[in-house]
Amino acid sequence: MAKEMRMVLEGKIVTMAGEVIDRGRVFVEGDRIAAVRAQGSPAPAGWDDAKVIDTGGVIYPGLIDLHGHLAYNVLPLWEVPRRYENRSDWMRAGAYKRDITVPMDHLTSQGGPAFARALVRYVEVKLLMGGTTVAQGLRSKSGPGGTLYRGLVRNAEAPDEAGMLRAGTRVPDLQLDQVGQMRASLDSGDPYFFHLAEGVDEKARNQFRLLQDENLLRDNLICIHCVGLGAADHQTLRQSATHTVWSPFSNLLLYGATLDKEALAGDFALGCDWSPSGSRNLLHEMKVASLHAQAAGWNLSHEMLARSVTVNAAAALQWDEHVGRIAEGMLADLLVLDSNQVDPFENLVRATERDVRLVIIDGHPRYGDRGVMDTAASVQNLEFLGVGLRPKALDLHQPESPLQGIGLQAAMDFLRSAMSDLTKPPPPPLFPMMNALADEEFSVELDMQGEVEDFPLAMAAAEPRRSIPLDPLTVVDDPDYFDRLDEQPNLPQDFKGPEGLRAFYH
């Protein structure tokens, strides 16, 4: 049997298990953490010849994003026309159909498997660049049987490790005749994501009443948004051990409101939603959450935010014996950041994409500073790029993947070409691997298209888009991002201008 790869990471260790080791070592063997030791403690036996990487940074568990519609994360931030009361309102709007529904329908239907592969490559790298190692909401399928895709980033709906439960998901509102189906899913014991009360009107709150009346508030139910609920409703969720996923940026952009101190009195997880009305990564979403709490005058600690993207998220998924902490026996999903703050939790919340030194998933160094990746990676054919004028490197090698051979730059070139002219089908991909795979089955599921019958009426008042730009991978390399935020009508003033979100990045 071949000997599994070993490496030792040195740095400050934030275990998220109640301990911060100011200077220590994480011993990684294969896909697992073999040991965690403070500096000066003896190494496990037999590790004398292991590769040692002095990260010079702070080591965290990989981040877990529990809310996404990742197939849309090639689209730029939507210019929200007005404040909405309910998700169904903006999904029926002509501007939404023009800017999101129609372009995505065209690109996925006309672009076929080649576009789907390029899209998935792009959004996975986008996750890596923000330190995310587990994500919800990437429902892409490959092969004749339509198997859910397992890629570089762990997929909450398609786990690749024994003992990790497969999550189910429901985005649309629940109708009375669909209660039995949802009950059966919950009765299985598997985690189940549901977009609950996405809006601020009675229609949104009625969804909570339906769950309550039908005894569907369970400890394996993961409720996303919950914006339309009152304090007593949130208390009921906590008493039922139901989990809450908070997406403050998307809530504020669309509804001008989000959860408050009382709603978040218990444990919660954080989710980015999607690029049209959400954050590009969890590093940004944590800043939004922190700024919202500060503006509202309540104390949301940096440690609580760190927990929301690690241990709390892992517990909601029932994956807490595998990810979310740095401890012996856990999967080696790790994030290393620059050390810019004395408090390691504040260091995480204030970090930007530029500060990401290393991302490891399943024991494989996948992304990070070029110097670190040159030492850590087990392959020679890294792909190089820059983030915030800092050299970075990617290891996209995954022989069993339907994306094998598709580099980031090649995917970006194809996506930009396809999105530059929405009046005709995307051109053939220009790189050999995608041409070779173009006829094989691979698709992405679009779960935010709305009802087809809404199209004619909505589009009658909307001028079709001829092109749409590819959303940048990071905030730090998007010079116009904050100017566009300043123009968003529903975003509170506390988030705008030099003292708002900009302050974290400058």
C-alpha positions as CSV (number, residue, x, y, z in Angstrom):
1,M,0.0,0.0,0.0
2,A,1.3,3.4,-1.0
3,K,2.3,5.6,1.9
4,E,-0.1,8.5,2.4
5,M,1.3,12.0,2.0
6,R,2.3,13.8,5.2
7,M,2.8,17.4,5.9
8,V,3.2,19.6,9.0
9,L,1.7,23.1,9.2
10,E,3.3,25.5,11.6
11,G,1.6,28.7,12.9
12,K,-1.0,30.0,15.3
13,I,-3.8,27.5,15.5
14,V,-7.5,28.4,16.1
15,T,-8.9,25.0,16.8
16,M,-12.6,26.2,17.2
17,A,-12.7,23.5,19.9
18,G,-12.1,26.0,22.8
19,E,-8.4,26.5,22.3
20,V,-6.1,28.9,20.5
21,I,-2.5,27.6,20.3
22,D,-0.2,30.7,19.8
23,R,2.5,28.6,18.2
24,G,1.8,25.0,17.2
25,R,1.8,22.4,14.5
26,V,-1.0,20.5,12.6
27,F,0.1,17.1,11.4
28,V,-1.8,16.1,8.3
29,E,-1.7,12.5,6.9
30,G,-3.7,11.7,3.8
31,D,-7.1,13.4,4.2
32,R,-7.0,13.5,8.0
33,I,-5.5,15.5,10.8
34,A,-3.2,13.1,12.6
35,A,-2.3,15.3,15.6
36,V,-2.3,18.9,16.9
37,R,0.7,19.9,19.0
38,A,1.8,23.1,20.7
39,Q,5.4,24.3,20.0
40,G,7.8,22.3,22.1
41,S,5.6,19.2,22.4
42,P,7.0,16.1,20.8
43,A,5.9,15.1,17.3
44,P,4.1,11.8,16.8
45,A,6.4,8.9,16.2
46,G,7.6,8.4,12.6
47,W,7.1,12.0,11.5
48,D,10.8,13.0,11.2
49,D,10.8,13.0,7.4
50,A,7.5,14.8,6.9
51,K,7.3,18.0,4.9
52,V,7.2,21.0,7.2
53,I,5.5,24.2,6.1
54,D,6.0,27.3,8.3
55,T,2.9,29.2,7.2
56,G,3.8,32.4,9.1
57,G,0.1,32.8,9.6
58,V,-3.0,31.8,11.5
59,I,-4.5,28.3,10.8
60,Y,-8.3,27.9,11.0
61,P,-10.7,25.2,10.0
62,G,-11.9,25.6,6.4
63,L,-15.0,27.9,6.1
64,I,-18.5,26.4,5.6
65,D,-21.0,28.4,3.5
66,L,-24.6,27.1,4.1
67,H,-26.5,29.2,1.6
68,G,-25.8,29.5,-2.1
69,H,-27.2,29.4,-5.6
70,L,-23.8,28.9,-7.0
71,A,-24.7,28.4,-10.6
72,Y,-25.5,32.1,-10.7
73,N,-22.2,33.3,-9.3
74,V,-20.9,34.3,-12.7
75,L,-23.4,37.1,-12.7
76,P,-22.6,40.6,-11.4
77,L,-24.3,42.4,-8.6
78,W,-27.9,43.2,-9.6
79,E,-29.0,46.8,-9.6
80,V,-32.0,46.3,-7.3
81,P,-34.8,48.6,-8.6
82,R,-36.7,49.1,-5.4
83,R,-37.5,47.6,-2.0
84,Y,-39.4,44.3,-2.1
85,E,-41.7,42.7,0.4
86,N,-41.3,39.1,-0.7
87,R,-39.1,36.9,-2.9
88,S,-41.9,36.3,-5.3
89,D,-42.1,40.0,-6.0
90,W,-38.6,40.5,-7.3
91,M,-38.5,37.1,-9.1
92,R,-41.5,38.3,-11.2
93,A,-40.0,41.7,-12.0
94,G,-39.1,42.6,-15.5
95,A,-35.6,43.8,-14.5
96,Y,-35.0,40.5,-12.8
97,K,-36.0,38.5,-15.9
98,R,-33.9,40.8,-18.1
99,D,-30.7,40.7,-15.9
100,I,-30.8,37.2,-14.4
101,T,-33.4,34.7,-15.6
102,V,-33.1,35.2,-19.4
103,P,-29.3,35.5,-19.6
104,M,-28.9,32.3,-17.5
105,D,-31.5,30.4,-19.4
106,H,-29.7,31.4,-22.7
107,L,-26.2,30.6,-21.5
108,T,-27.0,27.2,-20.0
109,S,-29.3,26.0,-22.8
110,Q,-27.2,27.3,-25.7
111,G,-23.8,26.7,-24.1
112,G,-24.5,23.1,-23.1
113,P,-22.0,21.0,-21.1
114,A,-19.1,23.2,-22.1
115,F,-20.6,26.3,-20.5
116,A,-21.7,24.3,-17.4
117,R,-18.1,23.0,-16.9
118,A,-16.6,26.4,-17.3
119,L,-19.1,27.8,-14.9
120,V,-18.5,25.2,-12.2
121,R,-14.7,25.6,-12.5
122,Y,-15.1,29.4,-12.0
123,V,-17.4,29.3,-9.0
124,E,-15.4,26.6,-7.2
125,V,-12.3,28.7,-7.6
126,K,-14.2,31.7,-6.3
127,L,-15.1,29.8,-3.2
128,L,-11.5,28.7,-2.7
129,M,-10.2,32.3,-3.0
130,G,-12.5,33.2,0.0
131,G,-11.3,30.3,2.1
132,T,-14.5,28.2,1.7
133,T,-14.0,24.4,1.8
134,V,-17.7,23.3,2.1
135,A,-20.6,24.9,0.3
136,Q,-24.3,24.4,-0.2
137,G,-26.2,25.1,-3.4
138,L,-24.0,23.7,-6.2
139,R,-26.4,21.3,-7.9
140,S,-24.5,20.2,-11.0
141,K,-24.8,16.8,-12.5
142,S,-22.5,14.6,-14.6
143,G,-22.6,11.3,-16.4
144,P,-25.5,9.3,-17.8
145,G,-27.2,8.8,-14.5
146,G,-27.1,12.5,-13.6
147,T,-25.0,12.0,-10.5
148,L,-24.5,15.2,-8.4
149,Y,-21.0,16.6,-9.0
150,R,-18.4,16.2,-6.3
151,G,-15.6,18.7,-7.0
152,L,-12.7,20.4,-5.3
153,V,-15.0,22.1,-2.7
154,R,-17.1,19.8,-0.6
155,N,-20.8,19.8,-1.7
156,A,-23.3,19.6,1.1
157,E,-25.8,17.9,-1.2
158,A,-23.2,15.4,-2.5
159,P,-20.8,14.4,0.3
160,D,-17.8,12.3,-0.6
161,E,-17.0,10.9,2.8
162,A,-18.5,7.9,4.6
163,G,-20.7,9.0,7.5
164,M,-21.4,12.5,6.1
165,L,-25.2,12.8,5.5
166,R,-26.5,14.1,2.2
167,A,-28.5,17.3,2.6
168,G,-31.8,17.9,0.8
169,T,-32.9,21.3,-0.3
170,R,-36.2,23.2,-1.1
171,V,-36.1,26.8,-2.4
172,P,-39.8,27.6,-3.4
173,D,-42.5,28.2,-0.8
174,L,-44.1,25.1,0.6
175,Q,-47.6,24.4,-0.5
176,L,-50.1,22.4,1.5
177,D,-50.1,19.5,-1.0
178,Q,-46.3,19.2,-0.7
179,V,-46.2,18.8,3.1
180,G,-46.0,15.0,2.9
181,Q,-43.0,15.1,0.7
182,M,-41.2,17.5,3.0
183,R,-42.2,15.4,6.0
184,A,-40.7,12.3,4.4
185,S,-37.4,14.1,3.8
186,L,-37.2,15.3,7.4
187,D,-38.2,11.8,8.7
188,S,-35.1,10.4,7.0
189,G,-33.0,12.3,9.6
190,D,-30.8,13.9,6.9
191,P,-30.2,17.6,7.0
192,Y,-32.8,19.6,5.0
193,F,-32.4,23.2,3.8
194,F,-35.5,25.3,3.4
195,H,-35.8,29.0,2.4
196,L,-38.2,30.1,5.2
197,A,-40.0,33.5,5.4
198,E,-37.9,35.1,2.6
199,G,-39.6,38.5,2.8
200,V,-41.1,40.8,5.3
201,D,-44.8,40.4,4.7
202,E,-47.5,38.1,6.0
203,K,-47.1,35.7,3.1
204,A,-43.5,35.1,4.2
205,R,-44.6,34.5,7.9
206,N,-47.4,32.2,6.8
207,Q,-44.7,29.7,5.7
208,F,-43.6,29.5,9.4
209,R,-47.1,28.9,10.5
210,L,-47.5,26.1,8.0
211,L,-44.3,24.4,9.3
212,Q,-45.5,24.9,12.9
213,D,-49.0,23.5,12.3
214,E,-47.7,20.5,10.4
215,N,-45.0,19.7,13.0
216,L,-42.1,20.2,10.6
217,L,-39.9,22.2,12.9
218,R,-37.2,19.6,13.5
219,D,-33.6,19.4,14.6
220,N,-32.5,18.5,11.1
221,L,-34.3,21.4,9.5
222,I,-32.0,24.2,8.4
223,C,-33.9,27.4,7.8
224,I,-32.4,30.0,5.4
225,H,-33.3,33.7,5.7
226,C,-36.2,33.8,8.3
227,V,-36.5,37.6,7.7
228,G,-40.3,37.7,8.1
229,L,-40.4,36.2,11.6
230,G,-41.0,37.9,14.9
231,A,-39.1,37.4,18.1
232,A,-41.5,34.7,19.4
233,D,-41.1,32.8,16.1
234,H,-37.4,32.7,16.4
235,Q,-37.7,31.6,20.0
236,T,-39.9,28.7,18.7
237,L,-37.2,27.8,16.2
238,R,-34.6,27.6,19.0
239,Q,-36.9,25.5,21.2
240,S,-37.4,23.1,18.3
241,A,-33.6,22.9,17.8
242,T,-34.1,24.1,14.2
243,H,-31.1,25.7,12.6
244,T,-30.9,29.3,11.2
245,V,-28.8,30.4,8.3
246,W,-28.3,34.2,8.2
247,S,-27.6,36.0,4.9
248,P,-27.6,39.6,5.9
249,F,-26.2,41.2,2.7
250,S,-28.8,39.7,0.5
251,N,-31.6,40.5,2.9
252,L,-30.5,44.2,3.1
253,L,-30.1,44.6,-0.6
254,L,-33.6,43.2,-1.4
255,Y,-35.7,44.0,1.6
256,G,-33.8,46.7,3.5
257,A,-34.1,44.5,6.6
258,T,-32.4,41.5,8.1
259,L,-32.3,39.5,11.4
260,D,-31.7,41.4,14.7
261,K,-30.1,40.6,18.1
262,E,-33.2,38.7,19.4
263,A,-33.4,36.6,16.3
264,L,-29.8,35.6,16.6
265,A,-29.8,34.9,20.3
266,G,-28.8,31.3,19.7
267,D,-26.3,29.6,17.5
268,F,-26.6,30.4,13.8
269,A,-24.7,29.8,10.6
270,L,-23.8,32.3,7.8
271,G,-24.4,32.0,4.1
272,C,-23.5,34.2,1.1
273,D,-26.5,33.5,-1.0
274,W,-25.3,34.4,-4.5
275,S,-23.5,37.1,-6.4
276,P,-26.5,39.0,-7.9
277,S,-27.6,40.1,-4.4
278,G,-25.1,38.6,-1.9
279,S,-21.5,38.4,-1.0
280,R,-18.8,36.9,-3.1
281,N,-17.4,34.9,-0.2
282,L,-17.8,34.4,3.6
283,L,-14.9,36.8,4.3
284,H,-17.2,39.6,2.9
285,E,-20.4,38.2,4.5
286,M,-18.8,38.3,8.0
287,K,-17.9,42.0,7.5
288,V,-21.5,42.7,6.5
289,A,-22.8,40.9,9.6
290,S,-20.3,42.7,11.9
291,L,-21.1,46.1,10.4
292,H,-24.9,45.5,10.7
293,A,-24.6,44.6,14.4
294,Q,-22.4,47.6,15.1
295,A,-24.8,50.0,13.3
296,A,-27.7,48.5,15.3
297,G,-25.9,48.9,18.6
298,W,-25.6,45.3,19.7
299,N,-22.5,43.1,20.4
300,L,-21.9,40.5,17.8
301,S,-18.5,39.1,18.8
302,H,-15.8,38.2,16.3
303,E,-15.7,34.7,17.9
304,M,-19.5,34.3,17.3
305,L,-19.0,35.1,13.6
306,A,-16.1,32.6,13.4
307,R,-18.3,29.9,14.9
308,S,-21.0,30.7,12.4
309,V,-18.8,29.6,9.5
310,T,-17.1,26.7,11.2
311,V,-18.5,24.7,14.2
312,N,-22.1,26.0,14.0
313,A,-22.4,25.3,10.3
314,A,-20.8,21.8,10.7
315,A,-23.3,21.0,13.5
316,A,-26.3,22.1,11.3
317,L,-25.1,19.7,8.6
318,Q,-24.5,17.0,11.2
319,W,-20.9,16.9,9.8
320,D,-19.4,18.1,13.1
321,E,-17.4,14.8,13.6
322,H,-15.7,15.5,10.3
323,V,-15.3,19.3,9.7
324,G,-15.5,22.6,11.5
325,R,-12.7,22.0,14.0
326,I,-9.0,21.3,14.1
327,A,-8.5,18.1,16.1
328,E,-7.1,14.7,15.7
329,G,-9.2,12.5,13.4
330,M,-11.0,15.4,11.7
331,L,-10.8,15.9,7.9
332,A,-7.9,18.1,6.8
333,D,-9.9,21.0,5.6
334,L,-7.9,24.0,6.6
335,L,-7.5,27.8,5.9
336,V,-4.4,29.8,6.6
337,L,-4.6,33.6,6.8
338,D,-2.1,36.4,7.3
339,S,-1.7,37.4,10.9
340,N,-2.9,41.1,10.9
341,Q,-4.8,41.3,14.3
342,V,-3.9,40.2,17.8
343,D,-7.3,38.6,18.3
344,P,-7.4,35.6,15.9
345,F,-11.2,35.9,15.6
346,E,-11.0,39.5,14.6
347,N,-8.2,38.5,12.3
348,L,-10.7,36.2,10.5
349,V,-13.5,38.7,10.2
350,R,-11.2,41.5,8.9
351,A,-9.3,39.3,6.4
352,T,-9.7,39.9,2.7
353,E,-9.0,37.6,-0.2
354,R,-5.5,39.0,-0.4
355,D,-4.7,37.6,3.1
356,V,-5.5,34.0,2.1
357,R,-2.2,32.1,2.4
358,L,-3.3,28.5,2.0
359,V,-6.5,26.5,1.5
360,I,-6.4,22.7,2.0
361,I,-9.3,20.4,1.3
362,D,-9.1,16.7,2.1
363,G,-5.4,17.0,2.8
364,H,-4.7,18.6,-0.6
365,P,-3.3,22.1,-0.8
366,R,-5.6,23.6,-3.4
367,Y,-4.9,27.4,-3.3
368,G,-2.7,30.0,-1.7
369,D,0.3,32.2,-1.9
370,R,2.6,31.1,-4.6
371,G,5.6,30.6,-2.3
372,V,3.5,28.5,0.1
373,M,1.9,26.4,-2.7
374,D,5.3,25.8,-4.3
375,T,6.3,24.1,-1.1
376,A,3.0,22.4,-0.1
377,A,1.5,21.2,-3.4
378,S,2.2,17.7,-4.5
379,V,1.9,18.5,-8.3
380,Q,4.1,20.6,-10.5
381,N,1.6,22.0,-13.0
382,L,0.1,24.8,-10.8
383,E,-1.8,27.6,-12.3
384,F,-0.6,31.1,-11.4
385,L,-2.6,34.3,-10.8
386,G,-2.6,37.4,-8.8
387,V,-4.9,38.7,-6.1
388,G,-4.5,42.2,-4.8
389,L,-1.1,42.3,-6.5
390,R,0.0,39.3,-4.6
391,P,1.1,36.1,-6.4
392,K,-1.1,33.1,-5.9
393,A,-1.3,29.6,-7.2
394,L,-4.0,26.9,-7.8
395,D,-3.8,23.2,-7.9
396,L,-6.9,22.0,-9.9
397,H,-5.6,18.5,-10.5
398,Q,-8.4,16.0,-9.9
399,P,-8.0,13.0,-12.3
400,E,-11.5,11.6,-11.6
401,S,-13.3,14.9,-12.2
402,P,-15.3,15.8,-15.3
403,L,-13.5,19.2,-15.1
404,Q,-10.0,17.7,-15.2
405,G,-7.8,19.7,-17.6
406,I,-10.0,22.9,-17.5
407,G,-7.9,25.7,-16.0
408,L,-9.2,28.9,-14.4
409,Q,-8.0,31.2,-17.1
410,A,-9.4,29.0,-19.9
411,A,-12.8,28.9,-18.1
412,M,-12.8,32.7,-17.6
413,D,-11.9,33.3,-21.3
414,F,-14.8,31.0,-22.4
415,L,-17.3,32.5,-20.0
416,R,-16.4,36.1,-21.0
417,S,-16.8,35.2,-24.6
418,A,-20.1,33.5,-24.1
419,M,-21.5,36.4,-21.9
420,S,-20.3,39.1,-24.3
421,D,-23.1,38.4,-26.9
422,L,-26.4,37.0,-25.6
423,T,-28.0,37.3,-29.1
424,K,-26.4,34.1,-30.3
425,P,-25.1,30.7,-28.9
426,P,-21.7,30.8,-27.2
427,P,-18.8,30.0,-29.5
428,P,-17.1,26.6,-29.2
429,P,-14.6,26.4,-26.4
430,L,-11.0,27.0,-27.5
431,F,-9.1,24.5,-25.4
432,P,-8.8,20.8,-26.2
433,M,-10.0,19.3,-22.9
434,M,-13.4,21.1,-23.1
435,N,-13.7,20.2,-26.8
436,A,-13.1,16.6,-25.9
437,L,-15.7,16.7,-23.1
438,A,-18.3,18.9,-24.8
439,D,-20.6,16.0,-25.9
440,E,-20.5,14.3,-22.5
441,E,-23.4,14.9,-20.1
442,F,-22.8,17.7,-17.6
443,S,-25.3,20.3,-16.5
444,V,-26.1,22.8,-13.7
445,E,-29.4,23.2,-12.0
446,L,-30.9,26.7,-12.1
447,D,-33.0,27.1,-9.0
448,M,-33.9,30.8,-9.1
449,Q,-35.5,31.1,-12.5
450,G,-39.0,31.7,-11.3
451,E,-42.2,30.5,-13.0
452,V,-42.1,30.2,-16.8
453,E,-45.6,31.7,-17.1
454,D,-44.2,34.9,-15.6
455,F,-41.9,35.4,-18.6
456,P,-44.1,37.1,-21.2
457,L,-45.7,39.7,-18.9
458,A,-42.4,40.5,-17.2
459,M,-40.3,40.7,-20.3
460,A,-42.8,43.0,-22.1
461,A,-41.5,45.9,-20.1
462,A,-37.8,44.9,-20.2
463,E,-35.3,45.6,-22.9
464,P,-33.3,42.3,-23.5
465,R,-29.7,42.4,-22.5
466,R,-27.2,42.0,-25.4
467,S,-24.3,41.2,-23.0
468,I,-23.5,40.8,-19.3
469,P,-20.1,41.1,-17.6
470,L,-18.5,38.2,-15.7
471,D,-18.6,38.9,-12.0
472,P,-15.0,39.3,-10.7
473,L,-13.5,36.6,-8.5
474,T,-12.7,38.9,-5.6
475,V,-13.7,42.1,-3.9
476,V,-10.1,43.4,-3.7
477,D,-9.6,43.3,-7.5
478,D,-12.9,44.9,-8.3
479,P,-12.3,48.7,-8.4
480,D,-15.9,49.7,-9.1
481,Y,-17.5,47.4,-6.5
482,F,-18.0,49.9,-3.7
483,D,-19.3,52.6,-6.1
484,R,-22.0,50.1,-7.2
485,L,-22.9,49.4,-3.6
486,D,-23.3,53.1,-2.9
487,E,-26.0,53.2,-5.6
488,Q,-28.0,50.3,-4.1
489,P,-31.3,51.9,-2.9
490,N,-32.1,49.5,0.0
491,L,-28.6,49.2,1.6
492,P,-28.4,51.3,4.8
493,Q,-26.1,54.3,4.8
494,D,-23.9,52.7,7.4
495,F,-22.6,50.4,4.7
496,K,-21.8,53.1,2.2
497,G,-19.0,55.6,1.7
498,P,-15.5,55.5,3.2
499,E,-16.7,54.5,6.7
500,G,-18.8,51.6,5.4
501,L,-17.7,48.3,3.9
502,R,-14.9,50.1,2.1
503,A,-13.1,50.6,5.4
504,F,-12.4,46.8,5.7
505,Y,-10.6,46.8,2.3
506,H,-8.6,50.0,2.3
